[in-house]
Amino acid sequence: MNPAKRRTVIAGNWKMNFTPAEAKKFIKAVTPLVAGKDNCDIIFCAPYVTIDAAMKAAKGTNIKIGAENVHFAPKGAYTGEVSADMLKAIGVEYVIIGHSERRQYFGETDETVNLRTKAALEAGMKVILCLGEVKEQRLAGITDEVVGMQTKLDLAGITAEQMKNIIIAYEPVWAIGTGLTATPEQAEETCAVIRKVVASIYGKEVAEATTIQYGGSMNDKNAAELLKKDDVDGGLIGGASLVPEKFAAIVDAAQ
């Protein structure tokens, strides 16, 4: 982390977990554990049906509630999808876009990720933009090329001004839900590559101001070592975001 240059963000991705009642119970349990921890922004991204309950439970706290995805069209025949305007209308401020599970299971491409990102930004939301390599790409030694290409494609047509509302989450796909974690050195190296690519597009000032999280089995045990790295500006947390004490320990590590 480098809090002198950019804001640290610890975000939980609940994925397909928690009913509205369970979300409310979780927020009430985690709130006192993270109260007053102002050295980072704290966000939980929730399934659509739990967003309202989570937002009501988090009202008046230092916790913000986001969504896990958004469609790129403002309206239309897209059964099962939710638009940026719909999310904005209920007060959603943050949205995850391009998570590897969306890419793997639901056919998301860099093109659709880019379209969704633009739609969210135009609606006035902040985007947590996910990218990362698969195991075969890591073993082939092409991680830098892969994340560089993703960064350029996912940010195509996005202005330097809009970058103020983008958080990039580096998620090595081989480390998501597997229990494997990039070493602090691997995380730092690839986050630095992403920052270098952002600098090549927008200039050093924008790159230095861009928050780049690490996602991929960050937990209460390894967070401190990962967050010590200069280019790792927080975490996008999966499994550990479902347990109040574990998530709070990660927030503590960010202090």
Phi, psi and chi 1 to 4 in degrees:
 res  aa     phi    psi   chi1   chi2   chi3   chi4
   1 MET       -  150.0  -58.6 -176.7  -58.7      -
   2 ASN  -137.9   76.3 -167.3  -29.8      -      -
   3 PRO   -62.4  -16.4   20.5  -31.6      -      -
   4 ALA   -70.9  -24.0      -      -      -      -
   5 LYS  -104.7  -32.3  -67.5 -175.5  177.8  179.6
   6 ARG  -155.5  159.7   48.6 -163.1  168.9  -99.4
   7 ARG   -78.9  134.7 -173.7   70.5  173.1  163.7
   8 THR   -80.7  136.8  -57.4      -      -      -
   9 VAL  -130.6  123.5  178.7      -      -      -
  10 ILE  -110.7  113.2  -54.9  -63.9      -      -
  11 ALA  -121.7  134.9      -      -      -      -
  12 GLY   -97.5  134.7      -      -      -      -
  13 ASN  -110.3  105.1  176.8   17.6      -      -
  14 TRP   -73.4  -17.4  -74.6  -13.2      -      -
  15 LYS    57.3 -140.4  -54.5 -172.5  179.2 -176.8
  16 MET   -95.4   67.1 -163.1  172.4   70.5      -
  17 ASN  -137.5  153.5  -68.9  -72.2      -      -
  18 PHE    79.3  123.0  -69.3  162.8      -      -
  19 THR   -79.7  169.9   63.4      -      -      -
  20 PRO   -54.4  -42.0  -31.5   38.7      -      -
  21 ALA   -65.2  -40.5      -      -      -      -
  22 GLU   -67.5  -37.5  -69.9  168.8  -21.5      -
  23 ALA   -63.3  -44.4      -      -      -      -
  24 LYS   -59.8  -44.5 -178.4  179.0  178.4  180.0
  25 LYS   -62.6  -41.6 -178.8  179.5  179.0 -178.8
  26 PHE   -63.6  -47.9  175.4   90.2      -      -
  27 ILE   -59.5  -41.3  -66.1  -65.7      -      -
  28 LYS   -64.7  -33.1  -72.7 -170.7  176.2  -64.1
  29 ALA   -76.2  -37.9      -      -      -      -
  30 VAL   -83.9  -24.8   78.7      -      -      -
  31 THR   -53.7  -51.2  -67.0      -      -      -
  32 PRO   -67.8  -21.4   22.1  -32.7      -      -
  33 LEU   -77.1  -24.0  -58.8  179.6      -      -
  34 VAL  -114.3    1.7  -60.0      -      -      -
  35 ALA   -60.4  135.8      -      -      -      -
  36 GLY    78.3    0.7      -      -      -      -
  37 LYS   -86.1   83.5  -54.1  -64.9  173.7   63.4
  38 ASP   -96.6    3.9  -62.9  -33.6      -      -
  39 ASN   -79.3   -1.6  -78.7   14.4      -      -
  40 CYS  -151.0  157.8   63.2      -      -      -
  41 ASP   -83.7  140.6  -68.7  -24.2      -      -
  42 ILE  -118.7  122.4  -59.8  169.4      -      -
  43 ILE  -134.1  141.8  -52.8  161.6      -      -
  44 PHE  -122.2  124.3  -70.7  105.1      -      -
  45 CYS   -98.7  124.1  -66.9      -      -      -
  46 ALA  -117.7  157.3      -      -      -      -
  47 PRO   -58.9  150.9  -21.4   32.5      -      -
  48 TYR   -50.3  -42.9  -64.3  131.3      -      -
  49 VAL   -73.3  -14.3  -63.0      -      -      -
  50 THR  -102.6   -6.8   68.5      -      -      -
  51 ILE   -58.2  -48.2  -71.8  174.1      -      -
  52 ASP   -60.8  -46.6 -176.2   62.8      -      -
  53 ALA   -63.7  -40.4      -      -      -      -
  54 ALA   -66.5  -40.6      -      -      -      -
  55 MET   -64.8  -40.9  -70.9 -177.8   72.9      -
  56 LYS   -64.6  -40.1  -71.7  175.8  179.0  175.4
  57 ALA   -68.4  -31.3      -      -      -      -
  58 ALA   -89.2   -4.8      -      -      -      -
  59 LYS   -58.8  131.0 -172.6  174.5 -178.7  179.8
  60 GLY    84.3    2.6      -      -      -      -
  61 THR  -107.2 -177.3   73.6      -      -      -
  62 ASN   -93.1   18.4   59.6  -25.7      -      -
  63 ILE  -103.7  133.5  -63.8  169.9      -      -
  64 LYS  -111.3  148.8  -63.1 -179.3 -176.1  -64.8
  65 ILE  -113.2  132.1  -56.1  -60.8      -      -
  66 GLY  -123.5 -178.5      -      -      -      -
  67 ALA  -108.9  164.8      -      -      -      -
  68 GLU   -97.4   -7.4  -63.2  177.4   11.1      -
  69 ASN  -171.8  167.3 -166.5   30.2      -      -
  70 VAL  -156.6  148.5   64.1      -      -      -
  71 HIS   -87.3  160.9 -161.6  -99.2      -      -
  72 PHE   -88.7  -15.7   48.8   76.6      -      -
  73 ALA   -92.4  146.9      -      -      -      -
  74 PRO   -72.6  -26.3   24.2  -33.7      -      -
  75 LYS  -169.4  173.1   61.6  177.2   68.3  175.1
  76 GLY   133.1 -169.1      -      -      -      -
  77 ALA   -84.3   71.3      -      -      -      -
  78 TYR  -127.0   72.2  -60.4   99.6      -      -
  79 THR   -52.6  129.3  -59.1      -      -      -
  80 GLY    87.9   -4.1      -      -      -      -
  81 GLU   -97.9  164.1  -69.4  -71.7  -16.1      -
  82 VAL  -131.6  131.9  174.2      -      -      -
  83 SER   -87.7  165.3   74.2      -      -      -
  84 ALA   -63.2  -39.6      -      -      -      -
  85 ASP   -64.3  -35.9  -72.9  -19.2      -      -
  86 MET   -63.4  -45.0  -69.4  173.8 -178.8      -
  87 LEU   -65.9  -43.1  -67.3  175.2      -      -
  88 LYS   -61.7  -35.2 -170.6   67.8  176.3  178.1
  89 ALA   -65.2  -25.3      -      -      -      -
  90 ILE  -101.6    8.8   61.5  170.0      -      -
  91 GLY    94.2   13.8      -      -      -      -
  92 VAL   -72.1  130.8  172.7      -      -      -
  93 GLU  -105.0  -31.6 -175.2  178.4   -8.7      -
  94 TYR  -121.2  150.2  -68.7   86.9      -      -
  95 VAL  -147.4  136.3   60.2      -      -      -
  96 ILE   -82.0  134.9  -64.4  172.1      -      -
  97 ILE  -134.3  136.2  -63.6  176.9      -      -
  98 GLY    83.1   18.4      -      -      -      -
  99 HIS   -57.3  146.2 -168.6  -82.2      -      -
 100 SER   -59.1  -31.3   66.8      -      -      -
 101 GLU   -69.1  -32.3  -70.6  158.5    1.9      -
 102 ARG   -68.4  -39.8  -63.2  -63.5  -49.3  176.1
 103 ARG   -68.9  -41.2  -63.8  178.0 -169.3 -109.8
 104 GLN   -75.2  -45.2  179.7  178.8   -3.8      -
 105 TYR   -98.1  -22.1  -58.9  128.4      -      -
 106 PHE  -124.3   16.0  -57.1  104.2      -      -
 107 GLY    72.1   19.7      -      -      -      -
 108 GLU   -64.6  140.1  -71.4  -77.8  -12.7      -
 109 THR  -123.0  170.5   65.0      -      -      -
 110 ASP   -60.3  -32.6  -71.1  -49.5      -      -
 111 GLU   -65.4  -47.3 -179.4 -177.6    8.4      -
 112 THR   -71.6  -32.5   60.5      -      -      -
 113 VAL   -61.4  -42.8  166.8      -      -      -
 114 ASN   -62.6  -43.8  176.5 -107.3      -      -
 115 LEU   -64.3  -42.9  -69.4  172.3      -      -
 116 ARG   -65.0  -39.9  -68.2  173.0 -166.1  -95.3
 117 THR   -61.8  -45.3  -60.9      -      -      -
 118 LYS   -61.8  -42.2  -71.7  175.6  177.7  175.0
 119 ALA   -62.5  -42.6      -      -      -      -
 120 ALA   -65.7  -43.5      -      -      -      -
 121 LEU   -63.9  -41.3  -67.7  171.0      -      -
 122 GLU   -66.1  -25.7  -72.3  166.8    5.6      -
 123 ALA   -84.3   -3.6      -      -      -      -
 124 GLY    89.9   16.4      -      -      -      -
 125 MET   -95.4  166.4  -71.2 -168.9  -69.8      -
 126 LYS  -103.4  139.7  -62.9  176.7 -178.2  178.2
 127 VAL  -110.5  133.1  172.5      -      -      -
 128 ILE  -100.4  102.7  -61.5  174.8      -      -
 129 LEU   -96.0  116.9  175.2   61.8      -      -
 130 CYS   -97.1  141.3  -58.2      -      -      -
 131 LEU  -156.6  160.3   52.3   87.1      -      -
 132 GLY   166.3  165.2      -      -      -      -
 133 GLU   -95.9  157.1   82.7  -75.6    7.5      -
 134 VAL   -87.9  170.3  -60.8      -      -      -
 135 LYS   -58.7  -42.9 -176.0  177.0 -178.9  179.9
 136 GLU   -63.2  -35.3  -68.9   76.8   11.4      -
 137 GLN   -71.0  -38.1  -67.7  164.6  -25.1      -
 138 ARG   -62.7  -46.2  165.0   65.2   66.5  170.3
 139 LEU   -67.5  -28.7  -67.5  175.5      -      -
 140 ALA   -80.6   -4.9      -      -      -      -
 141 GLY    76.3   25.5      -      -      -      -
 142 ILE  -115.8   23.1   57.2  172.4      -      -
 143 THR   -55.1  -46.7  -66.5      -      -      -
 144 ASP   -60.8  -43.8  -66.9    0.7      -      -
 145 GLU   -64.5  -41.6  -68.8   89.0  -21.1      -
 146 VAL   -66.0  -50.1  170.5      -      -      -
 147 VAL   -70.5  -29.8  -61.5      -      -      -
 148 GLY   -64.8  -44.8      -      -      -      -
 149 MET   -63.7  -44.9  178.9 -175.4   68.3      -
 150 GLN   -59.8  -43.6  -74.0 -178.3  -41.9      -
 151 THR   -59.5  -46.0  -58.5      -      -      -
 152 LYS   -66.3  -43.5  -69.0  176.6 -179.6  178.1
 153 LEU   -69.6  -42.5  -68.7  173.1      -      -
 154 ASP   -69.9  -26.6  -65.7  -11.4      -      -
 155 LEU  -100.1    6.9  -64.9  176.4      -      -
 156 ALA   -57.8  127.4      -      -      -      -
 157 GLY    80.8    2.5      -      -      -      -
 158 ILE   -93.5  134.0  -70.5  166.8      -      -
 159 THR   -83.5  164.8   67.7      -      -      -
 160 ALA   -61.4  -37.1      -      -      -      -
 161 GLU   -63.9  -40.9 -176.0   65.2   23.2      -
 162 GLN   -68.1  -24.6  -72.0  175.5  -45.5      -
 163 MET   -61.3  -19.9  -76.8  -62.0  -65.6      -
 164 LYS   -62.9  -21.1  -66.2  177.1 -179.2  178.2
 165 ASN  -109.8   20.9  -70.1  -41.7      -      -
 166 ILE  -120.7  129.3  -71.5 -175.8      -      -
 167 ILE  -109.4  131.2  -62.9  162.0      -      -
 168 ILE   -99.6  131.8  -63.6  175.6      -      -
 169 ALA  -112.3  111.8      -      -      -      -
 170 TYR   -81.8  116.5  164.6   55.2      -      -
 171 GLU  -126.6   99.2  -65.8 -166.4  -49.8      -
 172 PRO   -62.7  119.0   20.2  -28.9      -      -
 173 VAL   -59.0  -31.9  178.5      -      -      -
 174 TRP   -69.7   -9.5   47.9  -90.5      -      -
 175 ALA  -109.6    7.0      -      -      -      -
 176 ILE   -97.8  116.1  -62.0  171.3      -      -
 177 GLY    71.7   10.1      -      -      -      -
 178 THR  -104.7  -14.2   63.0      -      -      -
 179 GLY    86.8  -13.3      -      -      -      -
 180 LEU   -79.8  149.5  -60.7  172.9      -      -
 181 THR  -138.1  139.1  -51.3      -      -      -
 182 ALA   -60.8  144.3      -      -      -      -
 183 THR   -65.8  157.8   65.2      -      -      -
 184 PRO   -53.4  -35.4  -29.7   37.2      -      -
 185 GLU   -69.2  -41.0  -69.2   72.7   25.8      -
 186 GLN   -65.0  -42.9  -72.4  172.5  -35.7      -
 187 ALA   -62.4  -45.4      -      -      -      -
 188 GLU   -62.6  -44.6  167.9   68.4    9.0      -
 189 GLU   -60.9  -45.2  179.2 -178.4  -24.8      -
 190 THR   -77.0  -35.7  -52.5      -      -      -
 191 CYS   -61.8  -37.0  -72.8      -      -      -
 192 ALA   -67.0  -36.7      -      -      -      -
 193 VAL   -62.4  -45.0  167.3      -      -      -
 194 ILE   -60.9  -43.5  -65.8  168.3      -      -
 195 ARG   -62.9  -37.4 -161.8  177.2  -52.9  -76.5
 196 LYS   -64.7  -39.2 -175.2  176.9  179.4  179.6
 197 VAL   -67.4  -42.2  174.1      -      -      -
 198 VAL   -59.2  -40.4  172.5      -      -      -
 199 ALA   -64.1  -36.1      -      -      -      -
 200 SER   -67.6  -25.1   73.5      -      -      -
 201 ILE   -90.5  -45.5  -57.8  169.2      -      -
 202 TYR  -114.7  -11.7  -59.4  103.2      -      -
 203 GLY   103.1  160.3      -      -      -      -
 204 LYS   -62.8  -38.0 -175.3  176.0  179.5 -179.4
 205 GLU   -61.3  -45.0 -175.4  175.6  -11.9      -
 206 VAL   -65.5  -43.6  170.8      -      -      -
 207 ALA   -60.6  -43.4      -      -      -      -
 208 GLU   -68.1  -22.6  -71.7  -64.0  -35.6      -
 209 ALA   -92.2   -7.6      -      -      -      -
 210 THR   -84.9  124.5  -60.6      -      -      -
 211 THR   -75.6  126.7  -67.0      -      -      -
 212 ILE  -121.5  111.9  -57.9  177.7      -      -
 213 GLN   -86.7  162.8  -60.5  172.0  -53.2      -
 214 TYR  -108.6  132.5  171.5   75.8      -      -
 215 GLY  -127.3  150.3      -      -      -      -
 216 GLY   130.2   72.1      -      -      -      -
 217 SER    62.4   33.5  -61.4      -      -      -
 218 MET   -70.2  134.7 -179.4 -175.2  -79.9      -
 219 ASN  -145.3 -174.2   56.1   48.7      -      -
 220 ASP   -66.2  -19.9   52.2  -44.2      -      -
 221 LYS   -86.2  -36.2  -58.8  -67.6 -166.2  -58.7
 222 ASN  -108.0   -4.5   59.5   29.2      -      -
 223 ALA   -59.6  -43.5      -      -      -      -
 224 ALA   -59.7  -44.7      -      -      -      -
 225 GLU   -67.0  -39.7  -72.6  -59.3  -46.4      -
 226 LEU   -66.0  -42.3  -73.4  161.5      -      -
 227 LEU   -75.4  -10.9  -67.7  171.0      -      -
 228 LYS   -70.6  -22.0  -77.1  179.9 -177.6  177.1
 229 LYS   -73.1  139.5  -63.5  -59.4 -176.8  179.6
 230 ASP   -61.8  -35.7 -171.5   61.4      -      -
 231 ASP   -97.2    3.2  -76.6  -62.3      -      -
 232 VAL   -99.4  103.9  178.6      -      -      -
 233 ASP  -101.8   31.0  -54.2  -44.5      -      -
 234 GLY   135.3 -166.8      -      -      -      -
 235 GLY  -144.7  149.6      -      -      -      -
 236 LEU  -106.4  109.9 -178.5   57.6      -      -
 237 ILE  -103.5  129.8  -43.1  -59.6      -      -
 238 GLY   -94.9  -98.8      -      -      -      -
 239 GLY   -55.0  -39.8      -      -      -      -
 240 ALA   -69.6  -13.8      -      -      -      -
 241 SER   -81.4   -1.1   74.0      -      -      -
 242 LEU   -97.5   -4.4  -56.9  175.2      -      -
 243 VAL  -122.0  112.5 -177.7      -      -      -
 244 PRO   -50.6  -46.7  -28.7   36.8      -      -
 245 GLU   -66.8  -39.0  -66.8   77.4   13.2      -
 246 LYS   -68.8  -43.1  -70.2 -174.7  177.1 -178.9
 247 PHE   -64.2  -41.7 -174.0   84.3      -      -
 248 ALA   -62.6  -33.9      -      -      -      -
 249 ALA   -65.3  -35.5      -      -      -      -
 250 ILE   -68.2  -42.1  -62.0  170.7      -      -
 251 VAL   -60.7  -41.2  172.7      -      -      -
 252 ASP   -59.5  -40.5  -72.9  -17.9      -      -
 253 ALA   -64.2  -26.7      -      -      -      -
 254 ALA   -81.9   -4.2      -      -      -      -
 255 GLN   -83.7      -  -60.0  -55.4  -56.0      -
